[in-house]
Amino acid sequence: MKKGLIWLIVILAVATILRVYQLDRVPPSLFGDEVDVGYQAYSLLKTGQDMMGNSWPVLVHSLSEYRAPLFIYSDVPFIALFGLNEWGVRLAAVFWGVLGILGVYLLANKMFNQRIALLSAGFLSISPWHIQYSRVGFEVTMLLAFMIFATYFFLKCLEKKYYLFLSAILFSLTPYIYSTAVVFMPLLLLLLILISKLKASRESLMALTIFIVILIPFSLQTISGTAGNRFSLISIFGNQQLQDKVILLQQREPTFLGKIFHNKPTVYLQNFTTNYMRAFSPEFLFLQGDPNSRHSIHEMGQMYFFEAILLLLAFWVIFRGSLTKEKKLILGWLVISPIPASLTYDGGFHATRNFLMLVPLMIILSLGSNLLIEKLNRKNLKRVLAILIILILFNFTFYLHRYFVDYPYESWRAWHFGYKEAFSYVSKNSENYDKILINNTYEPSLIRFLYWTKYDPGKFHKEFKGDNFSGFALEDKYYFGKIEGPFEELMNTKTLYVASARDDITNPLTLMDERVKLLKTIYSPTNEPIFYLITGTK
């Protein structure tokens, strides 16, 4: 027991180091969603309102959508301690990521034994999939941790009934973290009830009451349409291309068979099935991963190649004997995990929406590893383990090199690098100008401006308004949009323009115009110009 505790501490320490090392530099910049999380937390900290002025909201109102609030609320203490920077936003994800690893240990130990628990925690601690999201201000590490502990307390309630209340509270809070929970959480709960054969009792009725009461505010938002807006945009049911495809096929084949094979339910089912199978494909898991550079480092899958071997061994372990309740739970969790992602039009390879697959995959890997430890004789074990350790070390060091050395240079466009540097300059020099024009076509600039200039949220609530500058304005000083026509004609010594190298400067000779003064150029990690900060000479 003592030895196991020491190993657990080592695993958690390694996991923490992997998640905090160069956290402010890798990934190379804060993505828009991260900046939004940080500024919303900052606004709540300073004013008790989100950035749009809603007091302690059930759903946080961003500029373009409503977001689940709990991860943002959990980021408030980190913003308070570290400020508006990379550490302030990303340490919340680190915290939930490491807590999730502890949760996997407790869950696997409850279901199997300490060795499998340590192996599960160890695999999750070095998982590329988990590290990717534990170092970024996205909500899914928090969601995973809540799902793990909710399941753990549910299993514990079979021994002591009061754990059911903790499980009900955690399960009911998951929709307030990330939208995937709306579909996955009821399925997991149903799976747990069926496997455990939980019977009605006074405690279960009380837990159900707590569950329903906590979900009421979210349910009201869903009924009003606020909570479902995002899903309606990304679901296969709202995809206009699929609907157009059905109409085209029906027009081309207006027969009885055409109506049978070419209709919305058939097309939706086909897309759902394709997405579902892709989540289990070697391409996604072991070869290429999520094509989005923010979700994957590429040139490898969401998992290590050596884990494919262990998974094959593990499935043999699972199916060679009777299916115990524990095995049914792990397999059931794995089967239902891709369902939420499969309901979205690009969900097959979407690592964020498939993130809940990690729990069963890590435990299944541990079952395969445990087989090697238990069943091979000592001589063969040493040989097999030596080969496996070499493969693990190669895979792991390859990943670390890809992530910390190559990835920042290859992915800077996906993370929209350059705003921190540009707006830091604006913040330091804003008093020298009467008007500051900011390009808003490269990427939405407002939320990044607010974050990196530490703009007072209370002031923003009052000052934000529309403007004729193809966008909007703050204080009659900051204008966000894009100037139509030769902007050098509008320049004067009291005007600063944050110009996009991609969208504004189509002719480099513009910067040599005698009416334009180049103050600073913001370069990418690969030395490509991103922004030009310019003013007039007269």
C-alpha positions as CSV (number, residue, x, y, z in Angstrom):
1,M,0.0,0.0,0.0
2,K,2.8,2.4,0.9
3,K,4.7,1.5,-2.2
4,G,1.6,2.1,-4.3
5,L,1.1,5.5,-2.8
6,I,4.7,6.5,-3.6
7,W,4.2,5.4,-7.2
8,L,1.0,7.4,-7.4
9,I,2.8,10.5,-6.1
10,V,5.5,10.0,-8.7
11,I,2.9,9.6,-11.5
12,L,1.1,12.8,-10.4
13,A,4.4,14.7,-10.2
14,V,5.4,13.6,-13.7
15,A,2.0,14.5,-15.0
16,T,2.2,18.0,-13.4
17,I,5.7,18.6,-14.9
18,L,4.5,17.5,-18.4
19,R,1.6,19.9,-18.1
20,V,3.3,23.0,-16.7
21,Y,6.7,22.9,-18.5
22,Q,6.8,25.9,-21.0
23,L,3.1,26.4,-20.5
24,D,3.4,30.0,-21.5
25,R,5.2,29.1,-24.8
26,V,3.7,25.8,-25.9
27,P,1.1,26.0,-27.5
28,P,2.6,29.2,-29.0
29,S,-0.3,31.6,-28.3
30,L,-3.6,31.8,-26.6
31,F,-6.4,30.8,-29.0
32,G,-9.6,32.9,-29.1
33,D,-11.6,30.5,-26.9
34,E,-8.8,30.6,-24.3
35,V,-8.7,34.4,-24.3
36,D,-12.5,34.4,-24.0
37,V,-12.3,32.1,-20.9
38,G,-9.7,34.3,-19.3
39,Y,-11.4,37.6,-19.9
40,Q,-14.8,36.2,-18.8
41,A,-13.1,35.0,-15.6
42,Y,-11.5,38.4,-15.2
43,S,-14.8,40.2,-15.7
44,L,-16.5,37.9,-13.1
45,L,-13.6,38.5,-10.7
46,K,-13.8,42.3,-11.1
47,T,-17.6,42.9,-11.5
48,G,-19.5,39.7,-10.8
49,Q,-20.7,39.9,-14.4
50,D,-19.7,38.2,-17.7
51,M,-18.3,40.5,-20.4
52,M,-21.8,41.3,-21.7
53,G,-23.0,42.4,-18.2
54,N,-24.9,39.4,-17.0
55,S,-24.5,38.8,-13.2
56,W,-23.2,35.3,-12.3
57,P,-24.9,33.7,-15.3
58,V,-26.1,30.2,-15.9
59,L,-24.6,30.5,-19.4
60,V,-21.8,32.9,-20.0
61,H,-22.5,35.3,-22.9
62,S,-19.5,35.7,-25.2
63,L,-19.4,37.9,-28.3
64,S,-20.7,35.2,-30.7
65,E,-22.3,32.5,-28.5
66,Y,-23.3,31.4,-25.0
67,R,-20.8,29.1,-23.2
68,A,-21.2,26.6,-20.3
69,P,-20.0,28.5,-17.2
70,L,-18.2,26.1,-14.8
71,F,-14.8,26.0,-16.4
72,I,-14.8,29.8,-16.6
73,Y,-15.8,30.0,-13.0
74,S,-13.0,27.6,-12.0
75,D,-10.5,29.8,-13.8
76,V,-11.4,32.9,-11.7
77,P,-8.9,32.0,-8.8
78,F,-6.1,31.4,-11.3
79,I,-6.8,34.7,-13.1
80,A,-6.8,36.3,-9.6
81,L,-3.4,34.8,-8.7
82,F,-1.6,34.9,-12.1
83,G,-3.3,37.7,-14.0
84,L,-4.3,37.9,-17.7
85,N,-1.6,35.8,-19.3
86,E,-1.0,32.2,-20.4
87,W,-0.6,30.9,-16.9
88,G,-3.8,32.5,-15.7
89,V,-5.9,30.7,-18.3
90,R,-4.2,27.4,-18.7
91,L,-3.5,26.4,-15.1
92,A,-7.2,25.7,-14.7
93,A,-6.9,23.0,-17.4
94,V,-3.7,21.7,-15.7
95,F,-5.5,21.4,-12.4
96,W,-8.4,19.5,-13.8
97,G,-6.1,17.3,-15.9
98,V,-4.0,16.2,-13.0
99,L,-7.2,15.7,-10.8
100,G,-8.6,13.5,-13.6
101,I,-5.5,11.3,-13.4
102,L,-6.0,10.9,-9.7
103,G,-9.7,10.1,-10.4
104,V,-8.7,7.4,-12.9
105,Y,-6.5,5.8,-10.3
106,L,-9.3,5.8,-7.8
107,L,-11.9,4.5,-10.3
108,A,-9.6,1.7,-11.6
109,N,-8.6,0.7,-8.1
110,K,-12.2,0.5,-7.1
111,M,-13.1,-1.7,-10.2
112,F,-10.0,-3.9,-10.4
113,N,-6.8,-3.6,-8.3
114,Q,-4.0,-1.2,-7.4
115,R,-1.7,-2.3,-10.1
116,I,-4.2,-1.7,-12.9
117,A,-5.0,1.6,-11.1
118,L,-1.4,2.7,-11.2
119,L,-1.0,1.6,-14.8
120,S,-4.2,3.5,-15.8
121,A,-3.0,6.7,-14.1
122,G,0.5,6.3,-15.6
123,F,-0.9,5.9,-19.2
124,L,-3.2,8.9,-18.8
125,S,-0.3,11.0,-17.4
126,I,1.8,10.5,-20.6
127,S,-1.2,10.4,-23.0
128,P,-0.6,12.9,-25.9
129,W,-4.4,13.3,-26.2
130,H,-4.7,14.2,-22.5
131,I,-1.6,16.4,-22.4
132,Q,-2.8,18.4,-25.4
133,Y,-5.9,19.4,-23.7
134,S,-4.4,19.7,-20.2
135,R,-2.2,22.5,-21.4
136,V,-4.9,24.5,-23.1
137,G,-7.8,26.5,-21.6
138,F,-10.5,24.2,-22.9
139,E,-13.2,22.7,-20.8
140,V,-12.9,19.0,-21.5
141,T,-10.3,18.2,-18.9
142,M,-12.8,19.4,-16.3
143,L,-15.6,17.5,-17.9
144,L,-13.5,14.3,-17.8
145,A,-12.6,14.7,-14.2
146,F,-16.3,15.3,-13.2
147,M,-17.4,12.2,-15.2
148,I,-14.7,10.1,-13.5
149,F,-15.5,11.1,-10.0
150,A,-19.2,10.9,-10.5
151,T,-18.8,7.3,-11.7
152,Y,-16.4,6.5,-8.8
153,F,-18.9,7.8,-6.2
154,F,-21.7,5.9,-7.9
155,L,-19.8,2.7,-7.5
156,K,-19.0,3.7,-3.9
157,C,-22.7,4.2,-3.2
158,L,-23.3,0.5,-3.6
159,E,-21.4,0.2,-0.3
160,K,-22.4,3.4,1.4
161,K,-25.6,5.1,0.2
162,Y,-24.6,8.7,0.9
163,Y,-22.0,8.6,-1.9
164,L,-25.0,8.6,-4.3
165,F,-25.7,12.2,-3.4
166,L,-22.1,13.2,-4.4
167,S,-22.5,11.3,-7.7
168,A,-25.8,12.9,-8.5
169,I,-24.4,16.4,-7.8
170,L,-21.3,15.8,-10.1
171,F,-23.4,14.2,-12.9
172,S,-25.9,17.0,-12.8
173,L,-23.2,19.7,-13.1
174,T,-21.5,18.2,-16.2
175,P,-23.9,20.0,-18.7
176,Y,-22.7,23.2,-17.2
177,I,-19.1,22.3,-18.3
178,Y,-19.3,21.2,-21.9
179,S,-22.0,20.4,-24.4
180,T,-20.9,16.8,-24.9
181,A,-22.2,16.0,-21.5
182,V,-25.8,16.6,-22.6
183,V,-25.8,13.4,-24.6
184,F,-23.1,11.4,-22.9
185,M,-24.1,11.9,-19.2
186,P,-27.6,10.3,-19.4
187,L,-26.2,7.4,-21.4
188,L,-23.5,6.7,-18.8
189,L,-26.0,7.1,-16.0
190,L,-28.3,4.6,-17.6
191,L,-25.4,2.2,-18.2
192,L,-24.4,2.4,-14.5
193,I,-28.0,1.8,-13.3
194,L,-28.4,-1.2,-15.5
195,I,-25.1,-2.8,-14.6
196,S,-25.3,-2.1,-10.9
197,K,-29.1,-3.0,-10.8
198,L,-29.6,0.0,-8.5
199,K,-33.0,-0.3,-6.9
200,A,-35.4,2.4,-5.9
201,S,-34.9,3.6,-2.3
202,R,-35.2,6.7,-0.2
203,E,-31.6,7.6,-0.9
204,S,-32.0,7.1,-4.7
205,L,-35.2,9.3,-4.8
206,M,-33.4,12.0,-2.8
207,A,-30.4,11.8,-5.2
208,L,-32.8,12.0,-8.2
209,T,-34.4,15.1,-6.7
210,I,-31.0,16.8,-6.2
211,F,-30.1,15.8,-9.8
212,I,-33.3,17.4,-11.2
213,V,-33.1,20.6,-9.1
214,I,-29.5,21.3,-10.2
215,L,-30.4,20.7,-13.9
216,I,-33.5,23.0,-13.8
217,P,-31.6,26.3,-14.7
218,F,-29.8,24.6,-17.6
219,S,-33.1,23.0,-18.8
220,L,-34.8,26.4,-18.8
221,Q,-32.0,27.8,-20.9
222,T,-32.3,24.8,-23.3
223,I,-36.0,25.3,-23.6
224,S,-35.5,29.0,-24.4
225,G,-33.0,28.0,-27.2
226,T,-30.0,29.6,-25.6
227,A,-28.2,26.4,-24.6
228,G,-28.9,24.6,-27.9
229,N,-27.7,27.3,-30.3
230,R,-24.2,25.9,-30.7
231,F,-25.4,22.3,-31.2
232,S,-27.9,23.4,-33.9
233,L,-25.0,24.9,-35.8
234,I,-22.7,21.9,-35.7
235,S,-25.1,19.0,-35.7
236,I,-25.7,16.7,-38.6
237,F,-29.4,17.6,-38.4
238,G,-28.7,21.2,-39.0
239,N,-26.1,20.7,-41.8
240,Q,-27.4,22.4,-44.9
241,Q,-25.1,20.5,-47.2
242,L,-26.6,17.2,-46.1
243,Q,-30.1,18.6,-46.6
244,D,-29.1,19.9,-50.1
245,K,-27.7,16.5,-50.9
246,V,-31.0,14.8,-50.1
247,I,-32.9,17.2,-52.2
248,L,-30.5,16.8,-55.2
249,L,-30.7,13.0,-55.0
250,Q,-34.5,13.0,-54.8
251,Q,-34.7,15.2,-57.8
252,R,-32.3,13.0,-59.8
253,E,-34.1,9.8,-58.8
254,P,-37.9,10.6,-58.1
255,T,-38.8,6.9,-57.9
256,F,-40.1,4.7,-55.0
257,L,-36.6,3.3,-54.3
258,G,-35.1,6.7,-54.6
259,K,-37.4,7.9,-51.8
260,I,-36.4,4.9,-49.7
261,F,-32.7,5.3,-50.1
262,H,-32.5,9.1,-50.4
263,N,-34.1,10.7,-47.5
264,K,-33.0,12.7,-44.4
265,P,-33.1,9.8,-41.9
266,T,-30.9,7.6,-44.2
267,V,-28.4,10.4,-44.8
268,Y,-28.2,11.3,-41.1
269,L,-27.7,7.6,-40.2
270,Q,-25.0,7.2,-42.8
271,N,-23.1,10.3,-41.5
272,F,-23.6,9.2,-37.9
273,T,-22.2,5.8,-38.6
274,T,-19.3,7.2,-40.5
275,N,-18.4,9.5,-37.7
276,Y,-18.8,6.8,-35.1
277,M,-16.5,4.3,-36.9
278,R,-13.9,7.0,-37.6
279,A,-13.5,7.5,-33.8
280,F,-12.2,3.9,-33.5
281,S,-10.1,4.1,-36.7
282,P,-6.3,3.5,-36.7
283,E,-6.0,6.8,-38.6
284,F,-7.5,8.7,-35.7
285,L,-6.1,6.8,-32.8
286,F,-2.6,5.8,-34.0
287,L,-1.6,7.4,-37.3
288,Q,-2.7,11.1,-37.9
289,G,-5.1,12.1,-35.1
290,D,-7.4,15.1,-35.3
291,P,-6.7,17.2,-38.5
292,N,-7.2,20.4,-36.5
293,S,-3.7,21.6,-35.4
294,R,-5.1,22.9,-32.1
295,H,-6.2,19.4,-31.2
296,S,-3.3,17.3,-32.3
297,I,0.4,17.6,-33.1
298,H,0.1,15.5,-36.3
299,E,2.6,12.9,-37.6
300,M,1.1,10.6,-34.9
301,G,-2.3,9.7,-33.6
302,Q,-4.1,10.6,-30.5
303,M,-2.4,7.7,-28.9
304,Y,1.0,6.1,-29.1
305,F,1.7,3.3,-31.5
306,F,2.8,0.9,-28.8
307,E,-0.6,1.2,-27.2
308,A,-2.2,-0.5,-30.2
309,I,-0.4,-3.7,-29.1
310,L,-1.5,-3.4,-25.6
311,L,-5.1,-2.8,-26.7
312,L,-5.2,-6.0,-28.6
313,L,-3.9,-7.9,-25.6
314,A,-6.5,-6.2,-23.4
315,F,-9.4,-7.1,-25.6
316,W,-8.3,-10.7,-25.4
317,V,-8.2,-10.4,-21.6
318,I,-11.7,-8.9,-21.6
319,F,-13.4,-11.4,-23.9
320,R,-11.5,-14.6,-22.9
321,G,-13.7,-15.1,-19.8
322,S,-17.0,-14.0,-18.4
323,L,-17.9,-10.4,-18.7
324,T,-17.9,-9.0,-15.2
325,K,-19.8,-5.9,-14.2
326,E,-16.5,-4.0,-14.3
327,K,-15.7,-5.2,-17.8
328,K,-19.2,-4.3,-19.0
329,L,-18.9,-0.8,-17.6
330,I,-15.5,-0.2,-19.3
331,L,-16.8,-1.6,-22.7
332,G,-20.1,0.2,-22.4
333,W,-18.3,3.5,-21.6
334,L,-16.1,3.0,-24.7
335,V,-19.1,2.2,-26.9
336,I,-21.1,5.3,-25.9
337,S,-18.2,7.7,-25.8
338,P,-18.2,8.6,-29.6
339,I,-22.0,9.1,-29.8
340,P,-22.1,12.9,-28.9
341,A,-19.3,13.6,-31.5
342,S,-21.0,11.4,-34.1
343,L,-24.0,13.6,-34.0
344,T,-21.9,16.6,-35.3
345,Y,-21.0,16.9,-38.9
346,D,-17.2,16.9,-38.4
347,G,-17.2,14.8,-35.2
348,G,-15.5,11.6,-36.4
349,F,-12.0,12.8,-36.0
350,H,-12.8,15.5,-33.4
351,A,-10.5,14.9,-30.4
352,T,-12.4,17.4,-28.2
353,R,-15.8,15.8,-28.6
354,N,-14.3,12.3,-28.4
355,F,-12.3,13.1,-25.3
356,L,-14.3,11.0,-23.0
357,M,-13.0,7.9,-24.8
358,L,-9.8,8.3,-22.8
359,V,-11.1,6.7,-19.6
360,P,-12.0,3.3,-20.9
361,L,-9.0,3.3,-23.3
362,M,-6.5,3.9,-20.5
363,I,-8.0,1.3,-18.3
364,I,-8.2,-1.2,-21.2
365,L,-4.5,-0.5,-21.9
366,S,-3.8,-1.3,-18.3
367,L,-5.6,-4.7,-18.5
368,G,-3.3,-5.6,-21.5
369,S,-0.2,-4.5,-19.6
370,N,-1.3,-6.5,-16.6
371,L,-1.5,-9.6,-18.7
372,L,2.1,-9.3,-19.7
373,I,3.1,-8.9,-16.1
374,E,1.0,-11.8,-14.8
375,K,1.2,-14.5,-17.5
376,L,4.7,-14.4,-19.0
377,N,7.5,-16.4,-17.3
378,R,10.3,-14.4,-15.9
379,K,12.7,-15.0,-18.8
380,N,10.3,-14.2,-21.6
381,L,8.9,-11.3,-19.5
382,K,12.3,-9.6,-19.5
383,R,12.6,-9.9,-23.2
384,V,9.1,-8.7,-24.0
385,L,9.3,-5.9,-21.5
386,A,12.7,-4.8,-22.9
387,I,11.3,-4.6,-26.4
388,L,8.1,-2.8,-25.1
389,I,10.1,-0.4,-23.0
390,I,12.3,0.5,-26.0
391,L,9.2,1.1,-28.1
392,I,7.6,3.2,-25.3
393,L,10.7,5.3,-24.9
394,F,11.0,5.9,-28.6
395,N,7.3,6.8,-28.9
396,F,7.4,9.1,-25.8
397,T,10.6,10.9,-26.8
398,F,9.3,11.3,-30.3
399,Y,6.1,12.9,-29.0
400,L,8.0,15.2,-26.6
401,H,10.3,16.4,-29.4
402,R,7.3,16.9,-31.8
403,Y,5.3,18.8,-29.1
404,F,7.9,21.1,-27.6
405,V,10.3,21.6,-30.5
406,D,8.4,21.2,-33.8
407,Y,4.8,21.9,-32.9
408,P,5.2,25.6,-31.9
409,Y,6.7,26.4,-35.3
410,E,4.2,24.3,-37.3
411,S,1.0,25.4,-35.5
412,W,1.4,29.1,-34.9
413,R,-1.3,29.9,-37.6
414,A,-3.8,27.7,-35.9
415,W,-3.2,29.5,-32.6
416,H,-3.4,32.9,-34.3
417,F,0.0,34.0,-33.0
418,G,0.8,37.7,-32.8
419,Y,-2.0,39.4,-30.9
420,K,-0.2,39.4,-27.6
421,E,2.8,41.2,-29.1
422,A,0.7,43.6,-31.1
423,F,-1.6,44.6,-28.2
424,S,1.2,44.8,-25.7
425,Y,2.6,47.5,-27.9
426,V,-0.8,49.2,-28.1
427,S,-1.2,49.1,-24.4
428,K,2.1,50.7,-23.7
429,N,1.7,53.4,-26.3
430,S,-2.0,54.2,-26.4
431,E,-1.7,57.5,-24.6
432,N,0.3,58.9,-27.6
433,Y,-2.6,58.5,-30.0
434,D,-6.1,60.0,-30.3
435,K,-7.4,57.2,-32.5
436,I,-6.3,53.5,-32.7
437,L,-7.5,51.5,-35.7
438,I,-7.4,47.7,-35.4
439,N,-7.8,45.2,-38.2
440,N,-10.6,42.8,-37.5
441,T,-10.5,40.5,-40.6
442,Y,-7.4,38.4,-39.8
443,E,-9.3,37.1,-36.7
444,P,-11.8,38.8,-34.4
445,S,-9.6,41.2,-32.5
446,L,-11.9,42.7,-29.8
447,I,-11.7,39.8,-27.3
448,R,-7.9,39.6,-27.8
449,F,-7.6,43.4,-27.3
450,L,-9.6,43.3,-24.1
451,Y,-7.5,40.5,-22.7
452,W,-4.0,41.6,-23.6
453,T,-4.6,45.2,-22.7
454,K,-6.3,44.2,-19.4
455,Y,-9.2,46.4,-20.4
456,D,-11.5,47.3,-17.4
457,P,-14.6,45.0,-17.7
458,G,-16.8,47.5,-16.0
459,K,-15.7,50.1,-18.5
460,F,-16.3,47.7,-21.4
461,H,-19.9,47.2,-20.3
462,K,-20.6,50.9,-20.7
463,E,-18.4,51.7,-23.7
464,F,-19.0,48.9,-26.2
465,K,-21.0,50.1,-29.2
466,G,-21.2,49.8,-33.0
467,D,-19.4,52.1,-35.5
468,N,-19.2,52.8,-39.2
469,F,-15.6,51.5,-39.4
470,S,-16.9,48.2,-40.8
471,G,-17.1,47.0,-37.2
472,F,-17.4,48.5,-33.7
473,A,-15.7,51.0,-31.3
474,L,-14.7,51.6,-27.8
475,E,-14.5,55.0,-26.2
476,D,-14.5,56.8,-29.5
477,K,-10.8,55.9,-29.6
478,Y,-10.5,52.2,-30.5
479,Y,-12.0,51.1,-33.8
480,F,-12.2,47.5,-34.9
481,G,-12.7,46.7,-38.5
482,K,-11.0,47.2,-41.8
483,I,-10.4,50.4,-43.7
484,E,-11.7,50.3,-47.2
485,G,-9.3,51.9,-49.7
486,P,-5.8,53.3,-49.3
487,F,-5.4,53.6,-45.5
488,E,-2.2,55.6,-45.9
489,E,-4.4,58.6,-46.8
490,L,-6.0,58.4,-43.4
491,M,-2.8,58.3,-41.4
492,N,-1.6,61.1,-39.2
493,T,0.7,61.4,-36.2
494,K,-2.2,60.9,-33.8
495,T,-3.5,57.7,-35.4
496,L,-2.1,54.2,-34.8
497,Y,-3.2,51.4,-37.1
498,V,-2.7,47.7,-36.3
499,A,-2.6,46.4,-39.9
500,S,-2.7,42.8,-41.0
501,A,0.2,41.8,-43.2
502,R,-2.1,39.3,-44.9
503,D,-5.3,41.4,-45.4
504,D,-4.1,45.0,-45.5
505,I,-0.6,45.2,-47.0
506,T,-1.1,43.8,-50.5
507,N,1.8,45.9,-51.7
508,P,5.0,46.1,-49.6
509,L,5.8,49.5,-51.2
510,T,2.9,50.9,-49.2
511,L,5.1,50.8,-46.2
512,M,7.6,53.0,-48.0
513,D,5.0,55.7,-48.7
514,E,6.2,59.0,-47.2
515,R,2.8,59.4,-45.5
516,V,3.3,56.2,-43.5
517,K,5.7,55.5,-40.6
518,L,6.3,51.8,-39.7
519,L,6.6,51.6,-35.9
520,K,6.9,47.9,-35.3
521,T,6.5,44.6,-37.2
522,I,5.1,41.5,-35.4
523,Y,6.7,38.3,-36.8
524,S,5.7,34.7,-36.5
525,P,8.0,32.0,-35.0
526,T,9.0,31.3,-38.6
527,N,9.9,35.0,-39.2
528,E,6.9,35.8,-41.3
529,P,5.3,39.3,-40.8
530,I,1.8,39.1,-39.2
531,F,1.1,42.7,-38.1
532,Y,2.4,46.1,-39.0
533,L,1.9,48.8,-36.5
534,I,1.9,52.1,-38.4
535,T,1.1,55.8,-38.0
536,G,1.2,58.9,-40.2
537,T,4.1,61.2,-40.7
538,K,2.0,64.4,-40.8
